[in-house]
């Protein structure tokens, strides 16, 4: 396995590659917007929720989390008293207006920190941030070196992992052109398949629908060819589920085939899903769709990027291009012309603009153009050189 951490203004993109150099997991860590999983908070019970078998707790920063009874050490009736304070760890990111899920069952290394924050009357506050995606992957794959092109990322990771497990590539990007192209495709629904056909991924608020389109294979009379195509498509669908970090119900529709033929796909689909510990294959439903449930921990990739990609996602991608161009032609003054929504998103991300100025040696001028739509960003010469 390989872990690659690519730093660019405003975000760090982290990729896990398997031994065949295929992308297995894709994560984004944005400046000032961590997903909160693993964070430790001094919390206070604000309301008991017997019907939900838990309680709502106030967290640092004004957030409200939900603490299930099963994640309380000791009798819930004694622990979950309104106004009582204790330390919790975030176990699931916030979702759709609902606050994060938390647990009061701490690991051994967290208990010492909890003891120091247990004074009665202490207000809710953030005690420690959880690990970012690069560090999480490094812990999950202890024999793997983390390769990064960011000096700040390398410094942070070396402090946690030691110098031998972090390789800084100061002269080259860790994402090659092929990986960049595949990463960009994760922001859209279409996944081309070798030999024709495609997999379509469509997240909604309630579930994710995945459709297999056989393309030229569908018109053929060779049923074995259709079965082979669908077997390959099952493997790619399983890969995309993990790669995009999909969560909740997932419905998968094979291309053509009778119900009996679809039933034969259950075993190869189960094999393809096996490396993913968060997903459960429920079987073939009455509509002939494979039904799966994937546990939510971190936000799905489409929630981070936006669906379609948000103005901030478009803007950060433009900053990435600007940083590369500035590195290729030092001293060149650049301006970014973009839709007003994109410019507004970047103006609201002061850290990203600061990092861009540091990378280029001068600020990047933003030019709002109402004639442009998000996705039409262009880099141009900054005539005044400022």
C-alpha positions in Angstrom: 0.0 0.0 0.0 1.0 3.7 -0.5 -0.3 6.7 1.3 0.1 10.0 -0.6 -0.7 13.4 1.0 -0.9 16.3 -1.6 -0.9 19.8 -0.1 -2.4 22.7 -1.9 -3.8 26.1 -0.8 -6.7 25.4 1.5 -6.7 21.7 1.6 -4.8 18.4 1.9 -5.9 15.5 -0.4 -4.9 12.1 0.9 -4.9 8.9 -1.3 -4.5 5.3 -0.3 -3.2 3.1 -3.2 -3.1 -0.6 -3.3 -0.2 -2.8 -4.4 -1.4 -2.4 -8.0 -1.3 1.4 -7.7 -5.1 1.6 -7.8 -6.8 4.3 -5.8 -8.6 2.7 -2.8 -9.5 5.6 -0.5 -9.7 9.3 -1.2 -9.9 11.9 1.7 -9.9 15.7 1.8 -8.9 17.7 4.8 -9.8 21.4 4.5 -8.2 24.3 6.4 -10.4 25.3 9.3 -13.1 22.7 8.5 -12.2 19.3 10.0 -15.0 16.8 10.2 -14.5 16.5 13.9 -14.3 12.7 14.2 -11.9 11.8 17.0 -12.1 15.2 18.6 -12.2 15.2 22.4 -14.6 17.7 24.1 -15.5 18.7 27.6 -19.3 18.2 27.3 -22.3 18.9 29.4 -25.7 17.2 29.3 -28.4 19.6 28.2 -31.4 17.3 27.7 -32.2 13.7 28.3 -33.8 11.8 25.4 -35.3 8.6 26.8 -37.2 7.9 23.6 -33.9 7.9 21.7 -32.0 6.0 24.5 -29.5 8.8 25.1 -29.0 12.4 25.8 -28.0 15.6 24.0 -24.8 17.2 25.2 -23.3 20.7 24.6 -19.8 20.6 23.0 -17.1 23.1 22.5 -17.8 25.7 19.8 -21.6 25.7 20.4 -22.3 22.4 18.8 -24.8 19.9 20.2 -23.9 16.2 20.1 -25.9 13.0 20.8 -24.6 10.6 23.4 -26.3 7.1 23.3 -26.8 5.2 26.5 -24.7 2.3 25.3 -21.7 4.7 25.0 -21.8 5.7 28.7 -19.5 4.0 31.2 -21.7 3.2 34.2 -25.4 3.3 34.8 -27.0 5.8 32.3 -29.5 7.0 34.9 -26.6 8.2 37.0 -24.3 9.6 34.3 -26.9 11.3 32.0 -28.1 13.9 34.5 -28.8 17.4 33.1 -26.0 19.8 33.8 -23.5 17.0 34.4 -20.1 17.4 32.7 -17.6 14.9 31.4 -15.3 14.2 28.5 -16.5 12.7 25.2 -15.0 11.6 21.9 -16.7 12.3 18.6 -17.4 9.0 16.9 -19.5 10.1 13.9 -19.5 13.4 12.0 -22.5 15.7 11.9 -25.1 14.9 9.2 -27.9 16.8 7.5 -28.4 19.3 10.3 -28.0 16.7 13.0 -25.1 17.1 15.4 -22.2 14.6 15.8 -22.5 11.3 17.6 -20.2 11.1 20.7 -19.1 8.5 23.2 -18.0 8.8 26.8 -16.1 5.5 26.6 -12.5 6.7 26.2 -9.4 5.0 25.2 -6.5 4.5 27.7 -4.5 7.4 26.2 -7.5 9.8 26.5 -8.4 9.1 30.1 -5.5 11.2 31.5 -6.6 14.2 29.4 -10.2 13.6 30.6 -9.0 13.6 34.3 -7.5 17.0 33.9 -10.7 18.4 32.4 -13.1 17.0 34.9 -13.4 19.9 37.3 -17.0 20.6 38.2 -18.6 23.6 36.5 -16.1 23.6 33.6 -17.7 25.0 30.4 -17.9 22.8 27.3 -14.8 23.2 25.2 -12.7 21.4 22.6 -9.8 19.6 24.3 -8.0 18.0 21.4 -8.4 17.5 17.7 -8.8 14.0 16.2 -6.3 12.7 13.7 -6.5 13.9 10.1 -6.9 11.4 7.2 -3.1 10.9 6.6 -2.5 10.1 10.2 -5.6 7.8 10.3 -4.3 5.8 7.3 -0.8 5.7 8.8 -2.2 4.2 12.0 -4.3 1.7 10.0 -1.3 0.7 7.9 1.7 0.7 10.3 4.3 -0.5 7.8 3.5 2.2 5.2 5.5 5.4 4.6 3.5 8.5 4.0 4.7 10.4 1.0 3.9 14.1 0.8 4.8 17.2 -1.2 3.9 19.6 1.6 6.5 20.7 4.1 3.9 21.7 6.7 2.2 18.3 6.3 5.5 16.5 6.6 6.4 18.4 9.8 3.1 17.6 11.4 3.2 13.9 10.5 6.8 13.5 11.6 5.9 14.8 15.0 3.3 12.0 15.3 4.9 9.2 13.4 8.7 9.8 13.5 11.0 10.9 10.7 11.4 7.4 9.1 7.7 7.1 8.2 7.3 10.4 6.3 8.9 11.1 3.0 8.9 14.8 1.7 9.0 15.2 -2.0 10.0 18.8 -2.3 10.8 18.7 -6.0 7.7 16.9 -7.4 4.0 16.4 -6.8 2.9 13.2 -5.2 -0.2 13.0 -7.4 0.7 12.2 -11.0 -1.5 13.3 -13.9 -3.4 10.0 -13.9 -4.2 10.2 -10.2 -5.2 13.8 -10.6 -7.6 12.9 -13.4 -9.2 10.1 -11.4 -9.5 12.3 -8.4 -11.3 14.9 -10.5 -13.8 12.3 -11.7 -14.9 11.6 -8.1 -16.7 14.9 -8.2 -19.1 13.5 -10.9 -21.4 10.6 -11.3 -19.8 8.8 -14.3 -17.2 6.0 -14.0 -16.2 4.6 -17.4 -15.6 0.8 -17.6 -12.9 -0.8 -19.8 -14.3 -2.0 -23.1 -17.3 0.3 -22.9 -20.2 0.8 -20.5 -20.1 2.7 -17.3 -21.2 2.9 -13.6 -23.4 5.8 -12.6 -23.3 6.9 -9.0 -26.1 9.2 -7.8 -26.3 10.2 -4.2 -29.5 11.6 -2.8 -30.6 12.7 0.7 -32.1 9.3 1.5 -29.8 6.8 -0.3 -27.3 6.3 -3.1 -28.4 4.7 -6.3 -25.7 3.0 -8.5 -26.7 2.0 -12.0 -24.6 -0.2 -14.4 -24.9 0.8 -18.0 -23.7 -1.9 -20.3 -23.3 0.3 -23.3 -22.3 -1.7 -26.5 -22.4 -5.0 -24.5 -26.2 -4.5 -24.0 -26.9 -5.0 -27.7 -25.1 -8.3 -28.0 -26.6 -11.8 -27.9 -23.8 -13.3 -25.9 -25.3 -13.7 -22.4 -22.0 -14.9 -21.1 -20.4 -11.6 -22.2 -23.1 -9.7 -20.3 -22.5 -11.8 -17.2 -18.8 -11.2 -17.4 -19.4 -7.4 -17.9 -21.7 -7.3 -14.9 -19.2 -9.2 -12.7 -16.5 -6.6 -13.6 -19.0 -3.9 -12.9 -19.8 -5.3 -9.4 -16.1 -5.0 -8.6 -15.9 -1.4 -9.8 -19.2 -0.5 -7.9 -17.8 -1.9 -4.7 -14.6 0.1 -5.2 -16.5 3.3 -5.8 -18.6 2.8 -2.7 -15.4 2.7 -0.5 -13.6 5.3 -2.6 -16.4 7.9 -2.3 -17.0 6.9 1.3 -20.7 6.5 0.7 -22.9 6.1 3.7 -26.4 4.9 4.5 -28.5 2.7 2.1 -27.0 1.9 -1.3 -29.0 0.3 -4.1 -27.2 -1.3 -7.1 -28.8 -2.1 -10.4 -27.0 -4.5 -12.7 -27.3 -4.2 -16.5 -30.0 -6.4 -17.9 -30.0 -10.1 -16.8 -32.8 -12.2 -15.3 -33.3 -12.4 -11.6 -31.6 -15.8 -11.6 -28.6 -14.4 -13.4 -28.5 -11.5 -11.0 -28.5 -13.8 -8.1 -25.3 -15.3 -9.4 -23.6 -11.9 -9.0 -24.2 -11.9 -5.3 -21.0 -13.9 -4.5 -18.6 -11.8 -6.7 -20.2 -8.6 -5.2 -19.7 -9.9 -1.7 -16.1 -10.7 -2.5 -15.5 -7.2 -3.9 -17.1 -5.6 -0.8 -15.2 -7.8 1.7 -12.2 -5.4 2.3 -14.6 -2.7 3.3 -15.4 -3.1 7.1 -18.2 -0.5 7.0 -20.5 -2.1 4.4 -23.0 -4.9 4.7 -24.6 -6.6 1.7 -28.3 -7.3 2.6 -29.1 -9.2 -0.6 -31.1 -8.9 -3.8 -34.4 -7.1 -3.1 -37.8 -7.6 -4.7 -37.1 -5.0 -7.4 -34.0 -6.9 -8.5 -31.6 -4.4 -6.9 -28.7 -5.3 -4.7 -29.3 -3.6 -1.3 -26.4 -2.6 1.0 -26.0 -0.5 4.1 -22.8 1.3 4.8 -22.1 2.7 8.3 -21.4 6.5 8.5 -18.3 7.7 10.3 -16.8 10.5 8.2 -18.8 12.6 5.7 -19.1 11.1 2.2 -16.9 12.6 -0.3 -19.8 14.2 -2.2 -20.8 16.1 1.0 -17.3 17.5 1.3 -17.0 18.5 -2.4 -20.7 19.4 -2.9 -23.0 17.7 -5.4 -22.6 19.3 -7.9 -19.2 20.7 -6.7 -19.6 23.7 -4.5 -18.1 27.1 -5.3 -15.5 26.5 -2.7 -14.5 23.2 -4.3 -14.2 25.0 -7.7 -12.2 27.8 -6.1 -9.8 25.5 -4.3 -9.2 23.5 -7.6 -8.4 26.8 -9.3 -5.9 27.7 -6.5 -4.3 24.3 -7.0 -3.8 25.1 -10.7 -2.5 28.6 -9.8 0.0 27.2 -7.3 1.4 24.9 -9.9 1.6 27.6 -12.5 3.3 29.9 -10.0 5.8 27.2 -9.2 6.6 26.6 -12.9 7.1 30.4 -13.6 8.4 32.0 -10.4 7.7 35.7 -10.1 4.7 35.7 -12.5 1.8 37.8 -11.3 -1.5 35.9 -11.7 -5.2 36.7 -11.4 -8.1 34.3 -11.1 -11.3 35.2 -13.1 -14.3 33.3 -11.8 -18.0 33.4 -11.1 -19.0 35.7 -8.2 -20.0 32.8 -6.0 -16.5 31.2 -6.4 -14.8 34.5 -5.6 -17.0 35.0 -2.6 -16.1 31.4 -1.3 -12.4 32.1 -1.7 -12.7 35.5 0.0 -14.3 33.7 2.9 -11.4 31.2 3.1 -8.6 33.5 4.3 -6.3 30.6 5.2 -6.5 29.3 1.6 -5.7 32.7 0.1 -2.8 33.2 2.6 -1.4 29.8 1.6 -1.7 30.7 -2.0 0.2 34.0 -1.5 2.9 32.1 0.4 3.2 29.5 -2.4 3.4 32.2 -5.2 5.4 34.8 -3.3 2.6 37.3 -3.9 -1.2 37.5 -3.5 -3.5 36.1 -6.2 -5.9 38.8 -7.4 -9.6 37.6 -7.6 -11.8 39.0 -10.4 -15.5 38.3 -10.2 -17.1 37.9 -13.6 -20.9 37.5 -13.6 -20.7 36.1 -17.2 -18.9 33.0 -15.8 -20.5 29.9 -14.1 -18.8 27.9 -11.3 -16.4 25.6 -13.2 -15.4 28.2 -15.7 -12.5 29.6 -13.7 -9.6 31.0 -15.7 -6.1 32.1 -14.8 -4.7 35.3 -16.4 -1.9 37.7 -16.1 -2.3 40.3 -13.4 -1.4 43.4 -15.3 -0.6 45.6 -12.3 1.8 43.0 -10.9 0.4 43.3 -7.4 
